Amino acid sequence: MSRRCPPDCEFGQYFPANRNEDFQKAIKLFGLSHILRIMRSVEPNERQAAADSILFEGSVWRFYPQSGLLRYELELVNTISSSLRELQIANQLLAFFKNHANERPAGDMSGISTIREKGESSNASKGKEGVEDGEKGKGIIIEQDESEDSDEEEGPKKKCRI
């Protein structure tokens, strides 16, 4: 549990010395007697999971002393939400390219969307003056080639910005 834990400590194996800061925070949160009560109340095969949970909560409170697990949960929800938005965009792009590929005969490259880095001039892809090195990698813009039939009923083609 800590450096003062005797070698024959019943729960010392579940609380490694390298997690002492987390354990100290957990003691401050729950109290040592409550932690020992928790550890004694669970089955021996579940004690490692209980100890990991106690240490995890101590770790979270150590990094977020004002809000603890609530802040951690909000960050996880935000990360999941952001990842789902990215997945939705990726799926939309995939559907766009699948539909676009199905509209053209094999080998027909006319009117294929161009992909270029954000800020890059269209001349840069032809070997002319382009973006400064600091601008590269800031995003990708997918544009529809203007040479495609403009009499389609769909209206103007969309630009996708990533």
C-alpha positions in Angstrom: 0.0 0.0 0.0 2.7 2.5 1.0 6.3 2.5 2.1 5.0 1.9 5.7 3.0 -1.2 4.7 4.5 -4.2 6.4 5.7 -7.1 4.2 2.9 -9.3 5.4 0.2 -6.8 4.5 -3.0 -8.6 3.3 -3.7 -6.0 0.5 -0.2 -4.8 -0.3 -0.1 -6.9 -3.5 -3.1 -4.9 -4.9 -1.6 -1.5 -4.2 1.8 -1.3 -5.8 4.4 1.2 -4.5 4.7 3.0 -7.8 1.0 4.1 -7.5 1.6 5.5 -4.0 0.3 9.0 -5.0 -3.0 7.6 -6.2 -3.3 5.5 -3.1 -2.6 8.5 -0.9 -5.3 10.5 -2.7 -7.7 7.5 -2.4 -7.0 7.4 1.4 -7.8 11.1 1.5 -11.0 10.5 -0.4 -12.3 7.3 1.2 -10.3 6.9 4.4 -8.1 3.8 5.0 -10.7 2.0 7.1 -13.3 2.3 4.3 -10.7 1.1 1.7 -9.9 -1.9 3.9 -13.7 -2.5 4.4 -14.2 -2.5 0.6 -11.3 -4.8 0.0 -12.5 -7.3 2.6 -16.1 -7.2 1.3 -15.2 -8.4 -2.2 -14.3 -11.9 -3.2 -10.5 -12.6 -3.4 -10.7 -13.1 -7.2 -12.3 -9.6 -7.5 -9.9 -7.7 -5.2 -7.5 -6.7 -8.0 -10.4 -5.0 -9.9 -11.6 -3.3 -6.7 -8.1 -2.0 -6.0 -7.7 -0.8 -9.6 -11.0 1.0 -9.3 -9.9 2.7 -6.0 -6.6 3.7 -7.4 -8.2 5.0 -10.6 -10.6 7.2 -8.7 -7.6 8.4 -6.6 -5.7 9.2 -9.8 -8.7 11.1 -11.3 -9.1 13.2 -8.2 -5.4 13.9 -8.1 -5.6 15.3 -11.7 -9.0 17.0 -11.3 -9.2 18.1 -7.6 -12.2 20.3 -8.1 -14.5 18.0 -10.0 -13.0 14.5 -10.0 -14.8 11.9 -12.0 -17.4 14.3 -13.3 -14.7 16.2 -15.2 -13.2 13.0 -16.5 -16.6 11.7 -17.6 -17.3 15.0 -19.4 -14.0 14.8 -21.2 -14.8 11.2 -22.3 -18.3 12.2 -23.5 -16.7 15.1 -25.5 -14.1 12.7 -27.0 -16.7 10.2 -28.0 -18.9 12.9 -29.5 -16.0 14.3 -31.5 -15.0 10.8 -32.7 -18.6 10.1 -33.8 -18.6 13.4 -35.8 -15.3 12.4 -37.5 -16.7 9.0 -38.3 -19.9 10.6 -39.7 -17.7 12.8 -42.0 -15.6 9.9 -43.0 -18.7 7.9 -43.9 -20.1 10.8 -45.9 -16.9 11.1 -47.8 -16.8 7.3 -48.4 -20.4 7.4 -49.7 -19.5 10.4 -51.9 -16.6 8.7 -53.5 -18.4 5.4 -53.9 -21.3 7.2 -55.6 -18.9 9.2 -57.7 -17.0 6.1 -58.8 -20.2 4.4 -59.8 -21.2 7.3 -62.1 -18.2 7.0 -64.3 -17.0 4.2 -66.6 -13.8 2.5 -65.7 -10.8 4.6 -66.7 -12.8 7.8 -67.2 -10.9 10.4 -65.2 -12.6 13.5 -66.5 -14.3 15.6 -63.8 -12.8 13.7 -60.9 -12.7 15.7 -57.7 -9.4 17.2 -56.8 -7.9 16.9 -53.4 -5.5 19.6 -52.3 -4.2 21.0 -49.1 -6.0 23.9 -47.6 -4.4 27.1 -48.7 -2.7 25.5 -51.7 -3.4 27.2 -55.0 -4.6 25.2 -57.9 -1.3 26.1 -59.7 0.7 24.4 -56.9 -0.4 20.9 -58.0 0.9 21.7 -61.5 4.4 22.5 -60.2 4.0 26.2 -59.9 4.3 28.4 -56.8 2.3 26.8 -54.0 1.8 27.0 -50.3 4.5 27.9 -47.8 5.8 25.0 -45.8 4.1 26.3 -42.7 0.7 26.0 -44.4 0.9 22.4 -45.5 -1.1 19.9 -43.6 -3.6 22.3 -42.2 -6.5 20.6 -43.9 -7.8 19.0 -47.1 -10.3 20.5 -49.4 -12.2 18.4 -51.9 -13.7 20.3 -54.8 -15.7 19.2 -57.8 -14.0 19.8 -61.1 -15.7 22.6 -63.0 -15.4 20.8 -66.3 -18.3 18.5 -65.4 -21.7 18.9 -67.1 -23.3 22.0 -65.6 -26.8 21.2 -66.9 -27.4 18.6 -64.2 -30.5 19.2 -62.1 -28.6 18.7 -58.8 -27.4 22.3 -58.6 -23.9 23.4 -57.8 -21.5 20.8 -56.5 -20.6 20.8 -52.9 -17.2 21.4 -51.4 -16.1 19.3 -48.5 -13.7 20.8 -46.0 -11.9 18.7 -43.5 
